[in-house]
Each structure stands twice: as C-alpha cells, then as structure tokens.
Amino acid sequence: MRAIAAHSGANIVGITINEYQVNRARLHNKKAGLDSSCEVVCGNFLEMPFDDNSFDGVYSIEATCHAPKLEEVYREIYRVLKPGSLYVSYEWVTTELFNSDDPEHVEIIHGIERGDALPGLRNIVIYFRLLRKWDLKLLMRRFS
C-alpha cells in the first residue's frame, strides 16, 4: 500500500476485517507520512462498503485465498471497479505441477496452509474460470 502510494502518487484504500491490522496499518501510514494518501477501512471484502464503480484499480495480495467462496469476492471486486480498470492479484494457489501423491508436495502445501491460516489452497484453474466469468482481464506471469 505505502510503496504503491509513494511511487505512484495515487490514493490507496485498503480493506481488512481485522481491527488490529487496521490500527497497525494506520500507524505505519502515519509514520511514513502517507496517512493522507493511504486509508484503511475495517470491513468484509465480501461486502465492501464502497459504491459501485468507485475504484480505478484493485489489487489483492494473499487475500482472496482466504475467501470462503471466491465467486463472492470476485463479484465485489468487479462491482467496485470502474469499467475498463485493472485488477491485480498475488495469491497462494496450486498449479498443474502439484502432485497430491508426492509426500514432499503435500508437506509443502500443508505448511503454507498452516502458516497462512488457509482452509486449503485452490488450483489456479478455479481462479482463471472466475476471472473470465467476471470479465476481469487475465494476465499471467509464470515464475520458474
């Protein structure tokens, strides 16, 4: 949030359901001198307290993977985005390389799930289907 605001000059609004995270973010925003351009709202990303078509862009970092139903969070993202705007996401997912019969793969995935308090990692194909359904443009960068 702060890095984007500092480098772009944009006003950034963040949302989290966790009041502790809201207070910490506000403290860090103030320390960085960015509290006028970085706002943090306590709320549910499944029912965002924002008007339709109110954002020039939306991003999520390790957030939508916590949604009980991805379709609900993508519906909200689509609702608050202005037409033609971008949605950028960085999420924990599994890919076609994940082998559920490989104990090492399973151990790694379980470690991520425990460490990030995730109910389970979804396959990236599920994300792709929903992004297409909501007509959110799909840009993918593979990291090897």
C-alpha positions in Angstrom: 0.0 0.0 0.0 2.6 2.5 1.1 5.0 1.6 -1.6 2.3 2.0 -4.3 1.2 5.3 -2.9 4.8 6.6 -2.5 5.9 5.6 -6.0 2.7 6.5 -7.9 1.2 9.4 -6.0 -2.1 7.5 -6.0 -4.6 7.5 -3.2 -4.9 3.9 -1.9 -7.7 2.4 0.1 -7.2 -0.9 1.9 -9.8 -3.2 3.5 -9.3 -5.8 6.1 -11.8 -7.4 8.5 -9.1 -7.4 11.3 -9.2 -4.3 13.5 -5.7 -5.0 14.7 -4.4 -4.9 11.1 -6.3 -1.7 10.5 -4.7 0.0 13.5 -1.2 -1.2 12.6 -1.6 -0.1 9.0 -2.8 3.4 10.1 0.2 3.7 12.4 2.7 2.7 9.7 0.9 5.0 7.2 1.3 7.9 9.6 5.0 7.1 10.4 5.7 7.0 6.6 3.9 10.4 6.1 1.4 8.7 3.9 -1.7 8.8 6.0 -3.3 11.4 3.7 -3.0 9.1 0.7 -3.4 5.7 2.4 -6.7 4.9 4.0 -7.5 1.6 5.7 -11.1 0.5 6.3 -12.3 -2.2 8.6 -14.7 -4.3 6.6 -15.5 -7.5 4.9 -14.2 -7.9 1.3 -17.3 -10.0 0.6 -19.5 -6.9 1.3 -17.3 -3.9 0.7 -18.6 -0.6 2.0 -17.8 1.2 -1.3 -20.0 2.5 -4.1 -20.3 0.7 -7.4 -17.6 1.7 -10.0 -15.6 3.6 -7.4 -12.0 2.5 -7.9 -9.6 3.0 -10.8 -7.9 -0.3 -9.9 -8.0 -3.1 -7.3 -5.2 -5.3 -6.1 -5.0 -8.2 -3.6 -2.0 -9.8 -2.0 -2.6 -13.2 -0.4 -6.2 -12.1 0.4 -8.7 -13.8 -1.9 -7.3 -17.2 -1.0 -9.0 -16.7 2.4 -12.4 -16.2 0.9 -14.8 -19.0 1.7 -16.3 -18.6 -1.8 -14.1 -17.0 -4.5 -17.1 -16.1 -6.6 -18.4 -13.7 -3.9 -15.1 -11.8 -3.5 -14.7 -11.5 -7.3 -18.3 -10.3 -7.6 -17.4 -7.5 -5.2 -14.2 -6.7 -6.9 -16.0 -6.4 -10.2 -18.7 -4.2 -8.6 -16.3 -1.6 -7.2 -14.0 -1.4 -10.2 -14.7 1.3 -12.8 -15.3 -0.2 -16.3 -12.0 -1.0 -18.0 -10.0 -0.8 -14.8 -7.4 -3.3 -13.7 -7.4 -6.0 -11.0 -4.0 -7.3 -10.0 -3.6 -10.3 -7.6 -0.8 -12.2 -6.0 -2.3 -15.3 -4.3 -1.3 -18.7 -2.9 -2.5 -21.3 -5.5 -1.6 -24.8 -6.7 -0.7 -25.4 -10.3 -0.7 -28.3 -12.7 2.7 -29.2 -11.2 1.3 -30.1 -7.8 1.2 -33.8 -7.2 -1.1 -34.9 -4.4 0.6 -38.3 -4.4 4.0 -36.7 -3.7 4.6 -36.5 0.1 7.0 -33.6 -0.3 4.4 -31.6 -2.3 1.8 -32.3 0.3 4.1 -31.3 3.2 4.9 -28.0 1.5 1.3 -27.2 0.8 0.2 -28.1 4.3 3.0 -25.8 5.6 1.7 -22.9 3.6 -1.9 -23.6 4.7 -0.9 -23.7 8.3 1.5 -20.8 8.2 -1.1 -18.5 6.4 -4.2 -19.9 8.2 -5.7 -21.0 4.9 -8.6 -23.5 4.8 -6.9 -25.1 1.7 -5.2 -24.0 -1.4 -7.2 -23.8 -4.6 -6.0 -24.7 -8.0 -5.2 -21.7 -10.3 -7.7 -23.0 -12.9 -10.5 -22.1 -10.4 -9.2 -18.5 -10.3 -9.0 -18.4 -14.1 -12.6 -19.5 -14.6 -13.9 -16.9 -12.2 -11.8 -14.1 -13.6 -13.1 -14.9 -17.1 -16.7 -15.2 -15.8 -16.5 -11.7 -14.3 -14.7 -10.4 -17.5 -11.7 -9.5 -15.4 -8.7 -9.4 -17.8 -6.3 -12.3 -17.3 -2.6 -11.6 -17.4 -0.3 -14.2 -16.0 3.4 -14.3 -15.4 5.0 -17.6 -14.7 7.8 -17.9 -12.3 10.1 -20.9 -12.6 
